[in-house]
């Protein structure tokens, strides 16, 4: 999942450099959402994975 966040972040940077503002904003927001989901799942697996 972190891989997808990085991919969308790179797409946002490339789109911003080329001048596509709307596409860059969309890709950046998708990258933010995926990164937050990754952090939540990583913390949850850290706490709940210790019981096994």
N, C-alpha and C positions, 0 to 999 in steps of 0.2 A: 504494500500500500504506500509506503514511503517512496518507492520507485515512481509511482504514478504522480505523486505530489511534485517530485523533482522534475518529471517530464513536463507537467503543465506549467511549472515555474519557468523552465527553459523556453517553452513555447511563448509564454507571456513576455519574456525578455526579448526574444527575437521579433515578436509582433510589435513591441514598443519601439524597438530600434528602427524597424521598417515603416513606422508611422501608422500602424493599424491600432488606433486607440481603443475601439470597442472590443476587438478581439483580445487585445492584451488585458483589458480589465476583466473580461469574462474568464480567460484562462487563469489569471491571478486569483480571482475569487474561487474558482474550482480548486486550485492548488491549496488555498487556505483551508477550505472545508475538508479536503482529503487529509491534510496535515493534522488538523484538529482531531479528526476521527482516528488517525493513526496514534496520536498521543493518548487519547482516551483508551483505546484498545491495548496499547502497550502498558499503561498503568494498571488496567484491569487484569491483564495477564500476569503482571508482576505480583500483584497482591493475591490473586486467586490461584496462581500456579504454584505457590510455595507449599500448599497443603499436600501435594502429592509426593 
